[in-house]
Amino acid sequence: MLLLVILLVLMAVLGLVVHYSRQVVYPKVLTHDYVKNYEFENKTYDPLIFDQLTEEDIKIQTYYGYKLKGKLYLQDKPDKFVLMCHGITSNYDGMKKYCEIYIKNGYSILLYDHRNHGFSDRNYTTFGYYEKKDAKSCIDYLMKRFDEPKVGVHGESMGAATALQLSTIDSRVSFCVEDCGYSNLFDLMKFRSSEDHHPLLSMITPLANQYIKMFYRFSFQDASVIHSMNKITCPVMFIHGEEDMYVPYYMVHDLYEAFDGKKALYSVEGARHAVSINKNRVKYHEEVQKFLDEYVNE
């Protein structure tokens, strides 16, 4: 009887680990229509800012064989670009609110959907581990098509973590702006499982991590950039809402302190997760402009 109870408990734990792990790597993603309607209803940006640019639909072949879909918004002289990396469950329409300040500085924009999101090919989500090579594919595309332009990257949440991870492997990135990214994915997963479900669920995070490593070929540590920050050679701007309860605010300080290069920090008072620009758009633009003027613009 005791052995039967132990076996049932182990089977229940295994089932919970599998279910939890699949929720992590196959999150429920939002449609473009949903995100566009949300951004429109909340007036997060003025759509007219894109009218001065030439719009193109694009497909980009990745290192792993699938295709990413997105849009290019081109200046008359497309010699510098910003690559926009959206957060988990979102898509490229959620990044349009960040484009205005770059367009005003003469940048063309590349918006794209991460793997397993939006219009891009289906796959599982790896929180920046494989996504960083996808972002590198986007830079390859720009470099070949536009004769080696300057390319910066701006990311939100998982996209911010992806932008940082990209910057550790690609010295062609001329600057990186990360908004509410995470420093340590393992710690974040423990925190989120406790907050979203039950404190006891955080206890299976190590088991889920091992399951994901075995079946999906990456681990939470692999997608944690905190120990690789000084592989980044470009200037980095760190942005985080002080009331962020999704990716804890302390993580931005961990990232900032771990990086010894040219850097700027903008803490947004009263802002929760991924809404810093909505809290005070003018101030947000001023801080990004200050960063560009000090470290990027020639």
C-alpha positions as MATLAB code, in Angstrom:
seq = 'MLLLVILLVLMAVLGLVVHYSRQVVYPKVLTHDYVKNYEFENKTYDPLIFDQLTEEDIKIQTYYGYKLKGKLYLQDKPDKFVLMCHGITSNYDGMKKYCEIYIKNGYSILLYDHRNHGFSDRNYTTFGYYEKKDAKSCIDYLMKRFDEPKVGVHGESMGAATALQLSTIDSRVSFCVEDCGYSNLFDLMKFRSSEDHHPLLSMITPLANQYIKMFYRFSFQDASVIHSMNKITCPVMFIHGEEDMYVPYYMVHDLYEAFDGKKALYSVEGARHAVSINKNRVKYHEEVQKFLDEYVNE';
ca = [
       0.000    0.000    0.000;
       2.809    2.396    0.900;
       4.571    1.690   -2.390;
       1.326    2.320   -4.252;
       0.892    5.668   -2.509;
       4.481    6.641   -3.296;
       3.995    5.624   -6.934;
       0.790    7.656   -7.208;
       2.481   10.681   -5.651;
       5.421   10.399   -8.054;
       3.059   10.081  -11.010;
       1.127   13.130   -9.853;
       4.337   15.148   -9.469;
       5.526   14.043  -12.912;
       2.187   14.992  -14.434;
       2.365   18.394  -12.784;
       5.925   18.919  -14.028;
       4.953   18.027  -17.598;
       1.858   20.261  -17.513;
       3.777   23.179  -15.994;
       6.658   22.807  -18.456;
       4.367   22.759  -21.480;
       2.595   25.885  -20.236;
       5.989   27.567  -20.058;
       7.190   26.697  -23.552;
       3.791   26.857  -25.269;
       2.202   29.995  -23.791;
      -1.187   31.172  -25.013;
      -0.339   33.982  -27.404;
      -2.379   37.022  -28.386;
      -3.574   37.720  -31.914;
      -2.523   40.770  -33.862;
      -6.120   41.990  -33.890;
      -6.287   41.811  -30.101;
      -3.012   43.703  -29.616;
      -3.873   46.332  -32.225;
      -7.260   46.932  -30.595;
      -5.667   47.171  -27.154;
      -3.080   49.682  -28.323;
      -5.748   51.700  -30.169;
      -8.168   51.760  -27.234;
      -5.421   52.815  -24.834;
      -3.978   55.358  -27.295;
      -0.432   54.136  -26.709;
       0.918   55.759  -29.884;
      -0.071   57.904  -32.847;
      -0.387   55.690  -35.984;
       0.400   58.714  -38.144;
       4.079   58.496  -37.168;
       4.432   55.654  -39.668;
       2.834   57.537  -42.568;
       6.119   59.234  -43.478;
       7.812   55.838  -43.930;
       7.625   53.167  -46.618;
       5.982   49.998  -45.272;
       6.943   46.471  -46.378;
       5.893   42.992  -45.279;
       8.919   40.758  -44.788;
       9.820   37.120  -44.146;
      13.178   36.215  -42.648;
      14.737   32.762  -42.756;
      16.267   31.774  -39.403;
      19.263   29.645  -38.536;
      16.853   26.921  -37.403;
      14.892   26.683  -40.660;
      11.590   28.350  -39.813;
      10.497   31.808  -40.949;
       9.833   34.987  -39.010;
       7.260   37.428  -40.324;
       7.263   41.147  -39.733;
       7.270   44.630  -41.181;
       9.842   47.146  -42.296;
       9.209   50.870  -42.001;
      11.846   52.588  -44.127;
      13.156   56.134  -44.079;
      14.112   57.716  -47.399;
      17.718   56.882  -46.548;
      17.613   53.548  -44.667;
      21.134   53.505  -43.246;
      20.267   52.863  -39.596;
      17.647   50.638  -38.020;
      16.109   49.653  -34.713;
      15.123   46.018  -34.274;
      12.039   45.737  -32.035;
      11.672   42.646  -29.804;
       8.250   42.130  -28.229;
       7.335   40.408  -24.978;
       5.953   36.929  -24.372;
       2.386   36.288  -25.659;
       2.438   39.619  -27.566;
       3.504   40.388  -31.140;
       5.111   43.145  -33.169;
       2.065   45.403  -32.981;
       2.791   45.752  -29.272;
       6.143   47.375  -30.082;
       4.845   50.198  -32.257;
       4.459   52.435  -29.201;
       8.247   52.570  -28.847;
       9.023   53.616  -32.424;
       8.323   57.352  -32.426;
      11.537   58.507  -30.759;
      13.629   56.432  -33.169;
      11.749   57.587  -36.248;
      12.380   61.185  -35.170;
      16.092   60.331  -34.975;
      16.097   59.074  -38.563;
      15.931   55.348  -37.829;
      14.074   52.854  -39.955;
      12.193   50.179  -37.999;
      12.157   46.384  -38.221;
       9.204   44.852  -36.371;
       8.865   41.059  -36.268;
       7.097   38.271  -34.423;
       9.164   35.896  -32.321;
       8.970   32.179  -33.003;
       5.687   30.732  -31.728;
       4.068   34.201  -31.784;
       1.936   36.223  -34.158;
       2.382   35.398  -37.839;
       5.769   33.683  -37.477;
       6.146   29.915  -37.756;
       5.079   27.780  -34.820;
       7.685   26.496  -32.426;
       8.212   26.472  -28.684;
       9.249   29.536  -26.709;
      12.697   29.657  -25.078;
      12.714   33.096  -23.406;
      15.575   34.427  -25.465;
      17.784   31.352  -25.784;
      16.890   30.495  -29.394;
      15.197   33.842  -29.976;
      18.561   35.613  -29.802;
      19.748   33.700  -32.884;
      16.470   34.611  -34.605;
      17.187   38.261  -33.845;
      20.685   37.749  -35.241;
      19.049   36.449  -38.433;
      17.145   39.740  -38.623;
      20.403   41.676  -38.398;
      21.911   39.443  -41.093;
      18.953   40.325  -43.312;
      19.434   44.057  -42.777;
      23.193   43.877  -43.270;
      22.869   42.081  -46.591;
      20.018   44.144  -47.974;
      21.092   47.637  -46.889;
      24.889   47.489  -47.118;
      25.775   47.125  -43.436;
      23.657   49.781  -41.711;
      23.868   50.718  -38.049;
      21.464   48.495  -36.074;
      20.213   49.026  -32.531;
      17.752   46.892  -30.607;
      14.878   47.745  -28.272;
      13.099   45.034  -26.300;
      10.242   44.710  -23.828;
      10.070   41.998  -21.124;
      11.055   38.699  -22.822;
      12.049   40.841  -25.795;
      14.312   42.848  -23.500;
      15.982   39.658  -22.305;
      16.298   38.593  -25.951;
      17.834   41.957  -26.873;
      20.424   41.600  -24.131;
      21.201   37.999  -25.099;
      21.530   39.061  -28.738;
      23.956   41.776  -27.693;
      26.185   39.192  -25.981;
      26.687   37.255  -29.235;
      26.597   39.933  -31.947;
      29.035   42.832  -31.858;
      27.185   44.471  -34.763;
      24.509   45.718  -32.340;
      25.238   49.428  -31.964;
      23.054   49.972  -28.890;
      20.536   48.124  -26.737;
      17.516   49.471  -24.863;
      15.986   46.915  -22.528;
      12.658   47.653  -20.856;
      11.575   45.437  -17.922;
      13.738   42.448  -18.830;
      14.716   39.710  -16.379;
      18.175   38.982  -15.079;
      17.692   35.390  -13.901;
      14.962   33.289  -15.519;
      15.178   30.508  -12.936;
      14.452   32.939  -10.104;
      11.696   34.573  -12.139;
      10.017   31.223  -12.841;
      10.049   30.323   -9.163;
       8.555   33.697   -8.322;
       5.909   33.576  -11.059;
       4.791   30.016  -10.260;
       4.294   31.053   -6.654;
       2.490   34.277   -7.524;
       0.352   32.931  -10.378;
      -0.552   29.577   -8.865;
       0.575   28.442   -5.405;
       3.799   28.768   -3.344;
       4.151   24.973   -3.364;
       4.379   25.001   -7.160;
       7.641   26.916   -6.981;
       9.136   23.767   -5.448;
       8.831   21.915   -8.769;
      10.676   24.621  -10.732;
      13.990   22.684  -10.568;
      12.220   19.556  -11.885;
      10.514   21.520  -14.640;
      13.863   23.041  -15.528;
      15.377   19.578  -15.938;
      12.396   18.366  -17.978;
      12.646   21.370  -20.303;
      16.387   20.855  -20.662;
      15.844   17.203  -21.587;
      12.995   17.636  -24.062;
      13.379   21.214  -25.326;
      17.171   21.571  -25.293;
      17.519   24.686  -23.146;
      17.344   25.526  -19.464;
      16.249   28.531  -17.460;
      19.926   29.215  -16.741;
      20.644   29.222  -20.489;
      18.154   32.076  -20.910;
      19.581   34.074  -17.990;
      21.855   36.892  -19.127;
      23.100   38.061  -15.727;
      26.436   36.218  -15.954;
      27.113   37.294  -19.555;
      26.563   41.042  -19.314;
      30.190   41.954  -19.879;
      30.217   40.158  -23.225;
      28.146   43.112  -24.453;
      30.255   45.721  -26.226;
      27.571   48.313  -27.090;
      25.952   50.956  -24.834;
      22.927   49.678  -22.906;
      19.952   51.563  -21.490;
      18.050   49.871  -18.657;
      14.381   50.804  -18.041;
      12.071   49.360  -15.408;
       8.885   50.319  -13.604;
       9.372   50.648   -9.870;
       5.986   48.990   -9.219;
       6.640   46.036  -11.541;
       5.163   42.983   -9.833;
       5.634   40.633  -12.804;
       9.379   40.931  -13.394;
      10.544   42.221   -9.995;
      12.090   45.676   -9.993;
      15.307   44.494   -8.298;
      16.277   42.632  -11.462;
      17.047   45.856  -13.342;
      19.580   46.788  -10.670;
      21.142   43.320  -10.895;
      21.554   43.812  -14.643;
      22.789   47.393  -14.370;
      25.386   46.576  -11.733;
      26.598   43.510  -13.647;
      27.389   45.596  -16.744;
      30.613   47.615  -16.786;
      30.166   49.306  -20.166;
      28.490   52.529  -21.241;
      25.072   52.528  -19.653;
      22.049   54.495  -18.465;
      19.279   53.642  -16.000;
      15.734   54.997  -16.064;
      13.527   53.910  -13.151;
       9.882   54.809  -13.716;
       8.028   55.765  -10.579;
       4.580   54.217  -10.253;
       4.886   52.045  -13.376;
       3.943   48.380  -13.381;
       5.141   45.780  -15.885;
       5.654   46.888  -19.498;
       3.798   50.196  -19.135;
       6.661   52.581  -18.380;
       6.225   54.426  -21.667;
       2.494   54.833  -21.030;
       3.134   56.262  -17.562;
       4.944   59.293  -18.937;
       5.575   59.214  -22.688;
       7.304   62.605  -22.792;
       9.734   61.680  -20.022;
      10.349   58.266  -21.589;
      11.245   59.903  -24.899;
      13.469   62.440  -23.137;
      15.427   59.703  -21.371;
      15.894   57.630  -24.523;
      16.932   60.756  -26.422;
      19.477   61.567  -23.739;
      20.903   58.052  -24.042;
      21.084   58.280  -27.837;
      22.723   61.690  -27.749;
      25.331   60.644  -25.196;
      26.320   57.228  -26.537;
      24.930   56.584  -30.017;
      24.259   59.598  -32.233;
      27.241   60.896  -34.119;
];
